[in-house]
Amino acid sequence: MNIDLSKTKMPVPKDMKELADTYLKQLQSGRMENTGWVFLPDTWTDEALSDLQKTADAIAAKCTLFIVIGIGGSYLGAKAILDALGHSRKGRPQIRFAGYSLAGTQLRRIVTALQEQETCLCVISKSGTTMETLLAYSILKEQMFAKYGEAAKERIFVMTEPKDNPLRKDVRDFGFTAFDHPTDIGGRFSILSIVGLLPLAVAGIDIRALLQGAADIPVDRLADYACTRVLLQRSGKAVEVFTYFSTDLKSFGEWIRQLFGETEGKAGKGAYPACLCFTPDLHSIGQFLQQGNPIYLETMIQYETAPDDFTIPAEAGDLYGGLTLEQINRCAETGVAKAHAEVAPVVVLQIERLDEYCLGQLIYFLELNAAISAMLLDVNPFDQPGVENYKREIRQLVAESRSTSFSTIG
């Protein structure tokens, strides 16, 4: 993995880098709350991974469709990797995600797929009380029992904290298989825990390679990127645009957006994380990036070797004929980085290829950077107090709507 900060023109003071290194040591000390994720690349034993793989294989043998119900970190990490790698491996179940939207049309498609295919489902909620997740789960659980009867109990899996909550009650009442959501890991940092690894293993993804990549990150460059981001934010860069040149990385961008948005966005601090897929988004937002308000810094994610490529026929013209699509994509990456660097700071994070090992590197590198950057900004990386505000308003309106509905019926 390569980290190029040369286009930012932002030297990092020695004392700031030393402070970032100190924060990294604090994260690795084992004394901070909610830092269980820091140790995942090293604490997954061969025995534990083998047991997880056997469980995943048993689930995969029962179904052609595996529905993961969750929102935020409960599904974004797994979806990011699945989409980047081209979904499930040959012969493994298709993975579909639900419980992240309140739109009935989205859930209807999932219900239709459930009715048409051999299905298992796994509901994931750390607290066991997440509104969107529980609503979708209640509907899909009903559909599973309507289709399979009592046999549905062998096809429904629950992942939540080991404490009393609505999901744990269902485990007791129905005998569903339960997995403990780690108590010291928040959702947005859970991709390398059982939360992300179980669905990925069901899909046939190499979870060992993913963890090995995370273990092999360039630790010596962590402070450089974190400090550069914070210095640029302090200089007035209120938006960080994460860009990538493959549509397969769109879900990865959604995971990045939650990671940095929830980790840094507190006390009036943090850069707004935006994600753009090039070249498509160059035709819609490229003009702003080149000549609009220069409020952004850009982190460009690249990979050296593409999984697929095509040679362009001569009919495309003398300029393009005979080259490959990825050769031109590399020209686009270099040209866009050069053009954007004329008006804004550009960081390039480059992995070798889109596979489990390299994605594991990128994931863990970004997780550690998000936490260190938040600490440099003097905010708690692991809470999200602002989220409760909108949840409270929604609950109040739902209560009012329910009261009005029943009054009308009466």
C-alpha positions, 0 to 999 in steps of 0.5 A: 500500500502506497500513501502519496501526500506530495500533492497536499503541500502540507508539511507536518510539524514534528510535535504533531506527528509525535502526538499522533504516534502517542494517540496510536499507542493509546489505541493499542494499549488496551486501556481505552473503551470501544477499541476492541477493533484495534486488535482484530487482525491479531486476535482472531485465532486459527481455531476461531476462524476455522469455527467461523468458517464451518458455521458459514459453510453450514449456513451456505449449504442451507440456502441460495439467498442469505439476507443480512438485516442491519443498518450502518456498520451492521451491513456497510462493511460487508457490502463494501467488500462484497461489491468491491470483489464482485459479490459472492463466489461461485457456488455460494449464496447470494447476499442481500441486505435489508433493514437499512431503509424504511421504503416499502418498495425496497423491502418488497423486492427482498420479500419476493426473493425470499419467496422464490429462493431457499433462504436464511437470514441474519439480523444484526443490531448491537443494541437489539433496538435499532428501529429500521432493523427491527421493523424489517426483521419483524416482517421478514421473520413473519415471511420466513415462518409463513414459508418454512413453518417451524423449520424457519427456526433453523434458518434465522440467526441473530447477532446482538450484544449479550444482554437483554433486548428484543432480539435476545428475547426472540433467541429465547422464545424461538431457539434461534442461533445467536452470535454475540456482537462484541461489546467493545466494538462500535458498528462502524469499526466492526467490519473485521469482527464477526459482524462483517466476517460471517456474511463474507464467509457465507459468500465465500470471501477469503476472510483470512486474507482480509485479516492478514492484509489488515495486519500488514498495513504501513503503520509508519505512515498512519501519523502522516495521513492523519496529521495532514488531514487535520491540518488541512481541515484547520486551514479551512478545508471543510469537505473531504472528497473520497474519489475512486475510479471504479463503480465497484467501490461505491459501497466502499465509499458509503462505508468510508462516509459513515466511518469518518462522518460519525468518528470526527463530526462532533463539537463543530469539527470534522470535514464533511465526507463526500464520495465520488465515483470517477469518471461518471461523477466528473461529468456532473461535479467535475466542474465544481471541483475544478473551478468552484469554491475550493473548500475541499481536500481530496483523498483518491483511492487507486489500485494498480492491477485491475481484475478485468480489462478489455482491448479497445478496437481500432474502430474507436480511433487512432488515439484509443485503438489498441490500448486497454480500458484500464490503461486509459483509466490509469491516464484518467487517474493521473490526469485528474489528480494533476488537474485537481492538485492545481486547485486543492490538496490531493492525497493518493492511497494506492493498493495493489489490486482489488482483492481481500488482502489489499482491501483488508489493508485499506480498511484497517488503515482508514479505521486507525486514521479516523480514530487518530484524526478525531483524537487530534481534533480533540473529539471522542472517536467512538460516540455519536451523541448527535444521532440520538436527536433525530431518533428522538424526533422520529419516535415522538412523531411515530407516537403522535401518528399512532395516537392519531390513527387509533383516534380516527379508527375509534 
